[in-house]
Structure formats: C-alpha cells, structure tokens
C-alpha cells in the first residue's frame, strides 16, 4: 500500500461494513488517488473549458462540470487557475454541493465552508441571485475561503467566521438550503493523505460524532420550513454517518430524511446506500449515499439529505433551478456600451466621490445604487434584505468594489474577478501561454499594447479577467493584488 498500512481496527470495522467487498476495498489502496478539478460555470461552460483545458482531462460521470486530470500535471500553476476558471477538488468531494437543492434567488448557507470547494460551487449555481452565507469557525481558514470566493467572481456572498450557535441567533429560519460538510474523522481520505491516519488514531470517531451533533442543532434552527439540509462527511464511520442521521431524526421531529438521488440514475452507478442496521433499523438510512473507492473513481464520502416539514403558514417550496438559463436583465453588456443608472439624487451621496460614480457607470453588470455601502473607506455592493449582522466576525459582506482614497477610487481585485471582459471598456488580453501573463501574475511590469487608453485597464488571460493595471502615457502600472501573486 505505497509504504503505509491501514490500522487493524479500521480494517476490522470496514469488514463489518463491507463483508465480501472488503478485499476489493483494500486492493483500491494500491491505486493512486484520483485528481480532479471543477469548472467555474460563472465564468465558462464545461464545453468551452474542454476546448482550452491546460491539461488532459476526462469527465467525472456524476458531476456535470467535474473532470479528472493526470495527478502528475499541475493545473494550479496555469494562468487559467488564477483567472478562477476552475477549482482543484477531489471528485467525490464535488458531490455534496452538486446534490443540495438550490433554487434561483435562494438564501443558501455553507456552514463549515473552508477552504471553499463547496462554497464556490454553490455560488456558481446561484448565478448571482439570492444570497450565499459562507462560514468557517477558524478565522485563518476563513481567509482562504474569502480568497476562493472572490477568485470565483461570486458577487452575492457574505463570508463569516463564527460558531454555528452564534449564527443561529441571527439567522433563525432564514435559509432555504443549508450544507453541513461536517468536520469528521476523515477515513475516506486515508488513500489521498496518509497523515490523516495519525489524526484518526489520536481522536477516533467518537470525538467527531460529538462535534457533528453540536453543529447540527444550529443548522436545523436556521432552516426554513420546507427547506433542505444536506449533511456530508468524508468518512466511512457508521457512528458519524448513519449514527448522525439517526441523531437528527430522533431529536428533531420537524426534520425528515428524503432521497438524495432518484432511483436508477445512471450517473450514480457504483454509489452505495446508507445501511439501516447502523441507524437503529431506520429504513430512511437507505436514502443516503455512500461512496467507496473500490466502486467509483473517487475517495470515500457520505451524503444524506433532510427536509424541514412544511409549516401551515410558511412554505419554502424549493425546486432545483440550477440548470435554468440565467435571467436576462436587459442591461447592455457589449463593449463600449454603458448606461447611466445613477441620477443626481443618488450621486449626492457624499461618502462616494464622483470618481467612483464615474467608474461604476462603466461597469457592464447591474449595480443597484441603493445597495452600495461605504465602510472604512471601502465601497461594497451588498446583498438585499439581510438580517442584523453587527457583532459577528465578518470578513466580507457582498462584493468589494474598491477603495476610496480621498476623492480617488481604486477598483478591487474582487471586482476584476467578478467581471467579464465585455463588461468593461478598457481591456488588455494577454496570451495564456505567453510570457507577459506570467510577468503580470508575478506583479511585474508588462507592455500595454496600442489598444489601451489611460486609466484603469482590465488585464485578462485571453478573454478571462485576472486583475487591474493602470495606464499612463503608454506605461502600465501593475495593480495585481500582491497577496495573490504567482510564486
């Protein structure tokens, strides 16, 4: 097994779980783990990505925008990664966010979100509508979550670092859909990361089962009647999987387990079902899914879906609209065609200087003036109809548009990532395979070309935005965010 051995107690437990399949399961540990990436559908379609992919790829059959790539390749080193076109993610780990029902305009919570693999997919599925609250209790991990949220161009996210119980005080029955990809013992990742075995031997499964059962009551409290809660782990532990399913059903009569997928869906061939004998005989355990590395090309995972029963007065009636076409706002986004949306009354907001208003008028997606907020000399576009958030540890509320420096305005890296090339009128497109794009990502100087005018220019890798530069008399000052630079 590639220089490592599985603990005897783990093998014994898997024998109880798998029976005659144990040998096949153990044989899978002699194979390399599967490397995957997930395409950001806010920026590019899977079909378009297949034409420009920087590595050899093949489809993950159960994830419409998921791909395998050769683990020896390094797609995270390519400029397309810095343009937010894809997220590096193990294929089985793509499953939970793909299966949570997400309706257009929904309020969605990713409760244990860092570093952002599930959040970035949920944000892409919302397509800029509704609001995505993404949280991790660890402030250091939440910083990585913030970067990935901004890199993906998600405009409608609130990034928080709080304990679930603190969130539940502010968001009671507020969310339509909640994902709890819970901290777990990580048994499903032993093949991918041998170091997890030491953590498992130190803490076992009981520690994490207790932690999960501390988190879930807050999630239930924050879910609206009619809403959906998806619980997932990357462990095989029945105590953490079917045991936690039982915990939810026993302690929250308002919750019911529902099937995660439709019977006979060929995309999920090879997935196993949850096991009732580990859930006090509850047949609802069969609604859940188990992913084993000897059955599919991926690591271990568990996914269960719950619905909060309808209240007579309030019903969520969520339907998955993730495949629907984006609603067209009627706003012109052709290059060099921009609309003045800010009347004189709105422009009298003295916190926002005229230079900022002038810049925003050049942006080719809709920016409702009533949702603009200035905090600490930073200008934000905030989601609508939020509850009171004061006192929470918030890293970001909505889209950071830029900084106000006296009467000057400097657009943000987050805004550049949220734009498409045809949504700004001063653009430079760099060859994705050329030397200038690497120089730019390393915060070095590059030539502008004759097409740019003085002022802020949107620097792109091909047609995909990377960040800003500022042109003066033919010279470009690199404005790429130093903390993001390519090393």
GIZIDA-V87535 format. One line per field, one symbol per residue. ss: DSSP state (A for helix, B for strand, O for the rest). psi: psi as a letter, one per 20 degrees, with the letter a starting at -180 (. if undefined). A space follows every 50 residues. Layout:
ss: ???
psi: ???
This chain:
ss: OOOOOOOAAAAAAAAAAAAAAAAAAAAAAAOOOOBBBBBOOOOOOAAAAA AAOOOOBBBOOOOOOBBBBOOOOOAAAOAAAAOOOBBBOOAAAAAAAAAO OOOOOOBBBBOOOOOOAAAAAAAAAAOOOOBBBBBOOOAAAAAAAAAAAA AOOOOOBBBBOOOAAAAAAAOOOOBBBBBBBOOOOOAAAOOOOOOAAAAA AAAOOAAAAAAAAAAAAAAAAABBBBBBBBBBBOOOOOOOOAAAAAAAAA AOOOBBBBOOOOOOOAAAOOOBBOOAAAOOOOAAAAAOBBBOOOOOOOOO BBBBBBBBOOOOOOOOOOOOOOOOOOOOOOOOOOOOOOOOOOOAAAAOOO OOOAAAAAAAOOOOOOOOAAABBBBOOBBBBOOOOOOOOOOOOBBBBOBB BBBBBOOBBBBOAAAAAAOOAAAOOOBBBBOOOOAAAAAAAOOOOOBOOO OOOOBBBBBBBOOBBBBBBBBBOOBBBBOOOAAAOOO
psi: lljrqqqhhgggghghghciigghghhiiiqqqpprqppoihhqqhghhh hjpirpqqqohjohkqqqrpiirmhiiqhhgiikirppppghiigghhip poqpjroqpohmhqijggghgghhhhkirbqoppqphohghhhhggghgg hikohkqppqnrqhhhhhhhkplhqhpppnnqprikhijhhhohhhhggg hghahhghggghihghhhgghipqpirppppqrlqiphhhehhhgggghh iniiqqqqphrqpjohhkphqrqrohijlkjphihihrqppqiihrmrap rppqpqppqqqhhpphlppokhiqqpppiippjqpjoqqojorhghijoi iorhhgggghiipjqpnphijpppplkppqoqqqlqrpipiqnphpobpo haqondjqpoqrhhgghiqqhjjqjnqpoqphjrhhhgggijkrqrqhri iqrqappopqocjoqgaqrppolippppjpohijqp.
